[in-house]
């Protein structure tokens, strides 16, 4: 299974990549939201995305909206937003944008 890890912090990306690869996942990295959107729009792209809320070009919620607007033939893409935001307003905003969960 392919998993996209989108985070502008290279250390966070690398740590997540190494952890996921230890469990046998194929990991694709993106350093900003625009790159992540392009990867997720591919017909054979990942079906799971771990996405940082704060990224350049497209932030996590903007990326969720863009992905949900796609009509990818490969099926549904599960999106988990990685964030330290905890307010109910932020949670609602993320879910309304199309995120499936928060970590």
Secondary structure, DSSP 8 states (H G I E B T S, - for coil): -EEEEE-S-HHHHHHHHHHHHHTT-EEEEESSHHHHHHHHTSTT--SEEEEESS-SSS-HHHHHHHHHH---TT---EEEEE-S---HHHHHHHHHHT--EE-
